[in-house]
Amino acid sequence: MSEDKPDLDAAYRLKTPEDSVRLYREWSQSYDAGFAAAQEYRLPNAVAEAFAAAAGRGPVLDVGAGTGLLAARLRALGVEPVDGIDISPEMLAVAAAKGIYRATHLADLTRGVALADRTYNGVVSSGTFTYGHVGPGAFDELLRLAAPGAQFALSIHTGVYRDAGFAAKLEALGAQITDLRLEEVAVYGAAADASHRDHRAVIALFRKA
């Protein structure tokens, strides 16, 4: 990765896990105010609200936890406890300082997660399944961590949903999941830059069989 300044365009250009670690190290302290608030980043709240509306319950694993925006909304909705995993120690440090997680874990989803099988009644993610980040192969690891009947709410950017194989992966999971439905939502609000304002994501809601 080139020496990009930490912003959304740089995030979409990521190629490797190592690129992600470098970018989010630089972005961690300015992420909430300089990105999430400035761009009116709606996706974490949308995922949390979809999970709660589907009667999701804890303990919940927040995948690609970042600075904890999704977990904060879950807790406001009465869903807890929440654990977070992320590839960036600096982003996790910001999240942990907010006191919203039961525990945080440093993990690269592409290389597996050192957590026990069937640990969580819910699995959520906002902004992790997008350009330059994690592909659909990670779903197998997330299913391993989920208890039978666990509710999932995973955002997937519409720009990669079909082209990067997410739609095919959900179909291939077959009888491993039940009650699959997709909700399309706006990623950003009216305050976002014009080049990103119209971005959309689907929230994949399903249960582990």
Secondary structure by P-SEA (a helix, b strand, c coil): cccccccaaaaaacccaaaaaaaaaaacccccccccccccccaaaaaaaaaaaaccccccccccccccaaaaaaaaaccccbbbbcccaaaaaaaaaacccccccccccccccccccccccbbbbccccccccccccaaaaaaaacccbbbbbbbbcccccccccaaaaaaaccccccbbbbbbbbccccccccccccbbbbbbbbbcc
